[in-house]
């Protein structure tokens, strides 16, 4: 499956920022550093909120130029990696001098800078920093340490670490990692959209505080899902997609099946599912249908479809929200309707999925259980807590088997090659829509 671009995957709001930055890239392995940096930055701030010297870490990614670029400050500006802009208050840094260093030294410099604060880093921070270090060692090709100046004063800035790497992926990239002192957000205006912070937009969209929480949590979930996809050895980094938005229903309506069904059918999530994931189409040149064999309609079924598209044909119920108590098929197949799950069974399955992830990540990537747990907290536990509240008031549907499994197979492992499987959670005020497809972003 083709990679969505960053703007599409983040469902980033339209704005007039130039698209020469991260927004123009595809959501694939080029994002491996960016997603880790975003989580490390958030975790550093969250785990030591009162530490006066807790650092901030930022990154930017650009296509690698076809000409020598790493050792000249003017060439670094030409790539777009500089000036380095801090997303909280707009502090700018210009490159002053470049010193070539080994990739291993660059990895150590980033690690030291991230751990240099006076407070003891949390376990999840330590583990993700170690994972970032190993990623730099495995994917970095060349590195330089950049000395920067404050363009306002012209003075060299001594207490910041700026590392630039030539990055070895399917598409070579130029990448900057900057570790700087954490500064207060300038002014009391609305915060920048979390997607703008992630993508290093020079002119970020401002959002109301009540919208900022959902946007921030969604970007964190997407980043965590991307790291988890890498640890699970999925073919694609966009394996876990996350839709999250207010649904506009009042709490009573959000608990009513008919009201939720009417809302669901009006969403782009529902409208886009069959075109995006079923893969069934008619090729007029070849005069034949293509796609999964069990979803290709027979001629009789085609002949019996009425003018409004109604009829008896495969996958016609693929976007139907099943009623509570309806039994699912023994094994889910692409094109089946979404099956209703009761909350207790669903939460039990979420914990079973957590255990399966721990085991599989340990087998495939030698990843530690605590790191996998921290990623799953961001991807699932925290979103579910926010959407359902402490009482877990939510209606749940998933592409589930009869035993309630939806992201695990019948042998209780995680099949990263299986067809896309959906999860829809509707709470009193917000809805969460997630799809797991290991090939997405490959």
Buried (B, 14 or more C-beta within 10 A) or exposed (E): BEBBBBBBBBBBEEEEBEBEBBBBBBBBBBBBBBBBBBBBBBBBBEBBEEBEEBBBBBBBBBBBBEEEBBBBBEBBBBBBBBBBBBBBEBBBBBBBBBEEBEBEBBBBBBBEBBBEBEBEBBBBBBBBBEBBBEBBEEBBEBBBBBBBBBEEEEEEBEEBBBBBBBBBBEEBBBBBBBBBBBEEEEEEEEBBBBBBBBBBBBEBBEBEEEBBBBBBBBBBBBBBBBBBBBBBEBBBBBBBBBBBBEBEBEEEBBBBEEBBBEBBEEBEBBEEBBEBBBBBEEEEEEEEBEBBEEBBBEEEBEEEBEEEEEBEBBBBEBBBBBEEEEEBEEEBBBBBBBBBBEBEEBBEBBEBBBEBBBBBBBEBBEBBBEBBBBBBBBBBBBBBBBBBBEEBBBBBBBBBBEBBBBBBBEEEEBBBEBBBBBBBBBBBBBBBBBBBBBBBBB
